[in-house]
Amino acid sequence: MFGRLGGPIVISMVARLADFSSALRSAIRSSGLSLDRIQYRLQQRGVPVTVTSLSYWQSGRRRPERPASLTALAHLEQVLGLRAGALLGLLGPPRPRGRKPPGERSVPLDALWRDRQLISPLLSGMGVSTDTGVRVISLHDRIEIGADRNQRRMRVRQIVEAERDGVDRWVSVYDVEHPGQPLPRIVPIRSCTLGKLAQNRDAGVHVTEWLFDRPMARGETLIMEFELVHCGPFYPRSADTFTRMLRQRVRHYIAELQFHPATLPTFCRQYETAADGTNPTQPRDLTIAPSGRTHTVKLDIGPRACCFNWAWDSD
């Protein structure tokens, strides 16, 4: 599918260019759009990208690496009239960000967020540690998108295992796509109650402590469920993306997206990155059923970020 600008002429030109920044410069030049106009069209899609970032990307000074930037890149391809993956496929190996031991099983929770200095004070202020002695065996996310294309709720169901005697809690971090959006209501459903809660509303981040029904013995498992509910209206637009940060290796990860049957998106794609947002995989198209459901299943995955993006023709 081609976008409204450029069409197959731009695509064939980009295909001959091996360098991401060169291809982006050529595509922008052929589109006839200024960087300001491109930024405006991305904002109309709910994708915030600064003109400075666009300039850096086309000059080669920087490149999109974080999950949010890679999602923006998918929308940028559409704005410029390129085929899906035309620019993403030209990204070379990620810049090194320090050495990591092979076979790494987990990373610190606050290391998964770009604004690490924002998450760490919330954790320390609660007096809790991300190392709760709990291992996630299976994780199932279900995200519901309404007819207005905004996010209604997210239900999380996970099976956890105690790695030592006496563990009785688990810690999670949630952030909204755009700072300033209202934070969702937190609803415990099964085998857990809400403990401490630390929020930074300006940044759109909250850290939640989940208390189990009772302390667990080493090797014992627990099935817990909770929801993040946007009460609305207004319901926040999620930039048409969803990212699950997996700080641990998980045996089974299922992500299920439920769109309203009356307003199905044109496409839904899934890709992954390393825990620090580097080394993105090639996006994979997911089939959306007439009921609006689509899903992906990952086995033995993490630490990684599992990312999704979608769009509608009318955007």
PEZI-V999691 format. One record per residue. N is the residue number from 1. RES is the residue in three letters. SS is DSSP state (2 for helix, 1 for strand, 0 for the rest). PHI is phi in whole degrees, 0 to 359 (none if undefined). NEAR is the number of other ideal C-beta (glycine too) atoms within 12 Angstrom. Layout:
# PEZI-V999691
N&RES&SS&PHI&NEAR  N&RES&SS&PHI&NEAR
This chain:
# PEZI-V999691
1&MET&0&none&18  2&PHE&0&256&21  3&GLY&0&279&30  4&ARG&0&283&18  5&LEU&0&247&26  6&GLY&0&87&28  7&GLY&2&66&20  8&PRO&2&293&18  9&ILE&2&296&19  10&VAL&2&296&34  11&ILE&2&298&30  12&SER&2&294&20  13&MET&2&293&26  14&VAL&2&296&36  15&ALA&2&298&20  16&ARG&0&273&16  17&LEU&0&256&24  18&ALA&0&266&14  19&ASP&0&254&20  20&PHE&2&301&31  21&SER&2&297&27  22&SER&2&296&21  23&ALA&2&296&37  24&LEU&2&294&40  25&ARG&2&301&26  26&SER&2&294&29  27&ALA&2&294&42  28&ILE&2&295&36  29&ARG&2&298&22  30&SER&2&289&24  31&SER&2&288&32  32&GLY&0&77&15  33&LEU&0&264&26  34&SER&0&281&15  35&LEU&2&297&28  36&ASP&2&298&17  37&ARG&2&291&19  38&ILE&2&297&37  39&GLN&2&301&27  40&TYR&2&297&18  41&ARG&2&292&28  42&LEU&2&292&35  43&GLN&2&298&23  44&GLN&2&298&22  45&ARG&0&272&35  46&GLY&0&81&30  47&VAL&0&245&38  48&PRO&0&278&26  49&VAL&0&223&34  50&THR&0&280&20  51&VAL&2&298&21  52&THR&2&299&15  53&SER&2&298&28  54&LEU&2&300&38  55&SER&2&295&22  56&TYR&2&297&22  57&TRP&2&297&38  58&GLN&2&282&30  59&SER&2&274&19  60&GLY&0&89&18  61&ARG&0&291&13  62&ARG&0&220&21  63&ARG&0&214&31  64&PRO&0&291&36  65&GLU&0&227&32  66&ARG&0&290&33  67&PRO&2&306&41  68&ALA&2&295&38  69&SER&2&291&37  70&LEU&2&292&42  71&THR&2&295&41  72&ALA&2&299&38  73&LEU&2&296&44  74&ALA&2&298&44  75&HIS&2&290&39  76&LEU&2&299&42  77&GLU&2&302&44  78&GLN&2&291&42  79&VAL&2&299&38  80&LEU&0&273&43  81&GLY&0&78&32  82&LEU&0&259&40  83&ARG&0&290&27  84&ALA&0&299&31  85&GLY&0&88&30  86&ALA&0&299&35  87&LEU&0&269&42  88&LEU&2&302&38  89&GLY&2&291&26  90&LEU&2&265&31  91&LEU&0&292&33  92&GLY&0&279&19  93&PRO&0&302&14  94&PRO&0&294&22  95&ARG&0&293&18  96&PRO&0&295&12  97&ARG&0&234&19  98&GLY&0&103&14  99&ARG&0&276&7  100&LYS&0&230&18  101&PRO&0&294&10  102&PRO&0&296&6  103&GLY&0&67&10  104&GLU&0&300&21  105&ARG&0&269&21  106&SER&1&205&28  107&VAL&0&230&29  108&PRO&0&302&23  109&LEU&2&301&32  110&ASP&2&288&29  111&ALA&2&287&28  112&LEU&2&279&35  113&TRP&0&252&34  114&ARG&0&299&25  115&ASP&0&270&22  116&ARG&2&299&20  117&GLN&2&292&16  118&LEU&2&274&25  119&ILE&2&285&33  120&SER&2&304&25  121&PRO&2&297&19  122&LEU&2&295&34  123&LEU&2&294&32  124&SER&2&292&18  125&GLY&2&293&18  126&MET&2&276&24  127&GLY&0&71&15  128&VAL&0&239&28  129&SER&0&243&20  130&THR&0&286&32  131&ASP&0&269&21  132&THR&0&267&32  133&GLY&0&74&27  134&VAL&1&241&39  135&ARG&1&247&31  136&VAL&1&274&40  137&ILE&1&270&28  138&SER&1&222&30  139&LEU&1&220&37  140&HIS&1&229&28  141&ASP&1&257&38  142&ARG&1&230&29  143&ILE&1&249&38  144&GLU&1&249&30  145&ILE&1&249&40  146&GLY&0&280&25  147&ALA&0&296&18  148&ASP&0&276&21  149&ARG&0&74&29  150&ASN&0&255&30  151&GLN&1&279&38  152&ARG&1&266&31  153&ARG&1&201&29  154&MET&1&222&34  155&ARG&1&252&29  156&VAL&1&241&38  157&ARG&1&234&28  158&GLN&1&218&36  159&ILE&1&253&27  160&VAL&1&242&36  161&GLU&1&231&27  162&ALA&1&282&27  163&GLU&0&266&24  164&ARG&0&204&18  165&ASP&0&291&13  166&GLY&0&89&17  167&VAL&1&292&29  168&ASP&1&218&29  169&ARG&1&203&34  170&TRP&1&215&42  171&VAL&1&240&37  172&SER&1&229&43  173&VAL&1&235&39  174&TYR&1&227&41  175&ASP&1&225&38  176&VAL&0&280&34  177&GLU&0&294&31  178&HIS&0&239&24  179&PRO&0&306&18  180&GLY&0&103&17  181&GLN&0&291&28  182&PRO&0&295&24  183&LEU&0&281&29  184&PRO&0&286&33  185&ARG&1&280&21  186&ILE&1&262&30  187&VAL&1&235&22  188&PRO&1&292&27  189&ILE&1&239&22  190&ARG&1&215&20  191&SER&0&61&25  192&CYS&1&203&33  193&THR&1&230&23  194&LEU&1&281&24  195&GLY&1&263&24  196&LYS&1&286&23  197&LEU&1&221&28  198&ALA&1&241&28  199&GLN&1&230&26  200&ASN&1&233&27  201&ARG&0&295&17  202&ASP&0&297&16  203&ALA&0&271&27  204&GLY&0&73&25  205&VAL&1&231&34  206&HIS&1&220&33  207&VAL&1&248&37  208&THR&1&241&37  209&GLU&1&258&32  210&TRP&1&257&37  211&LEU&1&261&27  212&PHE&1&286&30  213&ASP&1&297&17  214&ARG&1&200&16  215&PRO&1&298&19  216&MET&1&256&29  217&ALA&0&271&18  218&ARG&0&304&16  219&GLY&0&88&17  220&GLU&0&284&26  221&THR&1&246&23  222&LEU&1&213&32  223&ILE&1&257&23  224&MET&1&236&35  225&GLU&1&220&25  226&PHE&1&204&34  227&GLU&1&232&28  228&LEU&1&246&35  229&VAL&1&246&25  230&HIS&0&269&31  231&CYS&0&289&18  232&GLY&0&56&19  233&PRO&0&289&11  234&PHE&0&272&15  235&TYR&0&261&24  236&PRO&0&285&33  237&ARG&0&277&30  238&SER&0&269&39  239&ALA&0&61&38  240&ASP&0&56&38  241&THR&1&217&41  242&PHE&1&213&41  243&THR&1&230&39  244&ARG&1&255&41  245&MET&1&271&42  246&LEU&1&256&36  247&ARG&0&277&35  248&GLN&1&241&36  249&ARG&0&285&25  250&VAL&1&244&33  251&ARG&1&294&23  252&HIS&1&227&23  253&TYR&1&232&35  254&ILE&1&238&28  255&ALA&1&241&35  256&GLU&1&239&32  257&LEU&1&249&41  258&GLN&1&245&30  259&PHE&0&265&38  260&HIS&0&289&24  261&PRO&0&301&16  262&ALA&0&281&15  263&THR&0&223&21  264&LEU&0&282&27  265&PRO&0&292&32  266&THR&0&292&22  267&PHE&1&208&31  268&CYS&1&218&37  269&ARG&1&237&38  270&GLN&1&230&40  271&TYR&1&210&36  272&GLU&1&228&32  273&THR&1&226&37  274&ALA&1&295&34  275&ALA&0&301&37  276&ASP&0&267&29  277&GLY&0&90&32  278&THR&0&265&28  279&ASN&0&57&25  280&PRO&0&290&40  281&THR&0&275&25  282&GLN&0&292&20  283&PRO&0&300&33  284&ARG&1&239&23  285&ASP&1&287&22  286&LEU&0&255&26  287&THR&0&279&19  288&ILE&0&258&29  289&ALA&0&288&16  290&PRO&0&304&12  291&SER&0&287&16  292&GLY&0&96&26  293&ARG&1&267&23  294&THR&1&209&31  295&HIS&1&200&27  296&THR&1&221&31  297&VAL&1&234&21  298&LYS&1&238&30  299&LEU&1&248&15  300&ASP&1&52&18  301&ILE&1&239&32  302&GLY&0&119&32  303&PRO&0&291&32  304&ARG&1&204&34  305&ALA&1&249&40  306&CYS&1&257&37  307&CYS&1&240&40  308&PHE&1&223&40  309&ASN&1&215&45  310&TRP&1&212&42  311&ALA&1&199&37  312&TRP&0&246&27  313&ASP&0&302&16  314&SER&0&289&12  315&ASP&0&284&26
